[in-house]
């Protein structure tokens, strides 16, 4: 059996990929305006960020669930060629700035998962 670090990762046009998904729960109370401002920051980041195979996708929750602890307003999904590209992204000044200047002051919390894609 393969150890997690030795697992075979599926291919994306001939290269292994890491899919990084982040769910953002904004600070309460939430308004349409606060969501729009946050999404604009995420879209600008998605336009400018490097290390990814394609532009990250930013989506807004449809609001189908009632308000509760499990509700997040925004999702961002980015795809990386490999773990090294993802690690480089984590320390990239643009990513660090997004966390410090946007996420920390705006979000109640955020969760991320990195999976084989």
Secondary structure, DSSP 8 states (H G I E B T S, - for coil): ---GGG----EETTEE-EEEEEEEEE-SS--HHHHHHHHHHHHHHHHH--SBSS--EEEE----S-SSTT--SEEEEEEESSHHHHHHHHH-HHHHHHIIIIIHHHEEEEEEEEEE-
